[in-house]
Amino acid sequence: MPRSEPDRLVELDGLRGLACLTVVLFHYVFLLVPDTSTGLGRYSARLLGLGWIGVDLFFVLSGFLLGGILIDNRDSPHLFRTFYARRVFRIVPLYMAWYALFLGLRVLHGWPPGLFDDTMPVWSYALYIQNFFDAVNGRWGAHWMTITWSLAIEEQFYLLLPTVIVFCSRRRLPGILSTFIISALLARYALSLYAPSHTLAAYTLLPCRWDALFLGVLGAWAVRHDGCQSWLSENRWFLRSILVTLGALLAVFLHRAPAFNGEVVREAGYTWIAMFCLALLLAALHDAGFRRVLRLWPLTRLGIISYGVYIMHPAILWLVHWRVRRQLPRIVFPVDGWLTLLAFVLTIILATVSYCAFEAPLVRIGRRWRYR
């Protein structure tokens, strides 16, 4: 069973596990239960209608963790080399292995429709630019690789972030980060105004989504600023108030507009969802009760293997349903629910094996590059 590294915050592993779980439940329950369902099925699906915000939580976490690393080591003479070496060994191997399976299996026959059928050139995945094609085409690519649009956003962000941290003074960094955050709001509003038919563009393009990533970096700066850190530690009531307020707004959207690409959500919703995720992250660091929840074994274990779970879970769901029922995933009869549960268990097993046998050894190699 995978373990946390000694220098990792267990609470953040738990928060990563929570983000992964919400995304999986969104795909495994909300998207599979028909709108015509009644009773428990309908309410269960409705309850999970905002599970897509787990991606926003991943973005905030990524900005917080990597922004913090860069802030701590901004004076290192090896910063760029070490940062990119470690990112390559952490992100690229599993992604490219999954991409290689995509290339190898798609030439065979008998797969469910849409699993390998693509609306974009296959080389776009290798270059991490599939999100541009999603935005232009207005539809997702092959289901095997669909989930990787968010990985493309993060990889593009990694090209920008070290430069922002290194060449901005500590005093001016909060203002620069705030400018990036506001610019995402303006970019999405401009798309709604001038390109209303391109609804996926506001969801899949980096300038439209870097408010969540830079909010995470701003959080990393705040916990390293003596004044901010002391204030947060002494005013936990503020974090709880923010969580309750933004949580109430989330509940309103859950009832009225759960879709990720609704107009109101696109223009302003992504930013306040990211603010809610940042409040969750800060609460994970400062609120003892919430920290105890995030330290629960299932959440921390899921957080550690979350990268593999995130990449694999859509394709495994389709393969299990197609193999047994010869149909695309849906939950109508009890057997459909059991098949979905089986897909989840298989995903956990494969992601655990991947982490222990493949990802973790490569991460240890990446750590041979040091900042100091």
CORCORPE-V38516 format. One record per backbone hydrogen bond with DSSP energy under -1.0 kcal/mol. CO is the residue of the C=O (numbers start at 1). NH is the residue of the N-H. Records with the same first field share a line. If there is no record, write none. Layout:
BEGIN
CO->NH, NH
END
This chain:
BEGIN
5->8
9->13
10->14
11->15
12->16
13->17
14->18
15->19
16->20
17->21
18->22
19->23
20->24
21->25
22->26
23->27
24->28
25->29, 30
26->31
29->33
32->331
34->37
39->43
40->44
41->45
42->46
43->47
44->48
46->49
48->51
50->53
51->54
52->55
53->57
54->58
55->59
56->60
57->61
58->62
59->63
60->64
61->65
62->66
63->67
64->68
65->69
66->70
67->71
68->72
69->73
73->76
76->79
78->82
79->83
80->84
81->85
82->86
83->87
84->88
85->89
86->90
87->91
88->92
91->95
92->96
93->97
94->98
95->99
96->100
97->101
98->102
99->103
100->104
101->105
102->106
105->108
112->115
114->143
115->144
121->124
122->125
123->127
124->129
129->132
130->134
131->135
132->136
133->137
134->138
142->145, 146
145->148
146->149
147->150
148->152
149->153
150->154
151->155
152->156
153->157
154->158
157->161
160->164
161->165
162->166
163->167
169->173
172->176
173->177
174->178
175->179
176->180
177->181
178->182
179->183
180->184
181->185
182->186
183->187
184->188
185->189
186->190
187->191
188->192
189->193
190->194
191->195
195->198
197->199
200->204
201->205
206->209, 210
209->212
210->214
211->215
212->216
213->217
214->218
215->219
216->220
217->221
218->222
219->223
222->225
225->229
226->230
227->231
228->232
229->233
230->234
231->235
235->238
236->240
237->241
238->242
239->243
240->244
241->245
242->246
243->247
244->248
245->249
246->250
247->251
248->252
249->253
250->254
251->255
252->256
253->257
262->266
263->267
264->268, 269
265->270
268->272
269->273
270->274
271->275
272->276
273->277
274->278
275->279
276->280
277->281
278->282
279->283
280->284
282->286
283->287
287->291
288->292
289->293
290->294
291->295
293->296
296->300
297->301
298->302
299->303
300->304
301->305
305->309
306->310
307->311
308->312
309->313
312->316
313->317
314->318
315->319
316->320
317->321
318->322
319->323
320->324
321->325
322->326
333->336, 337
334->338
335->339
336->340
337->341
338->342
339->343
340->344
341->345
342->346
343->347
344->348
345->349
346->350
347->351
348->352
349->353
350->354
351->355
352->356
353->357
354->358, 359
355->360
358->362
359->363
360->364
361->365
362->366
363->367
365->368
366->369
END
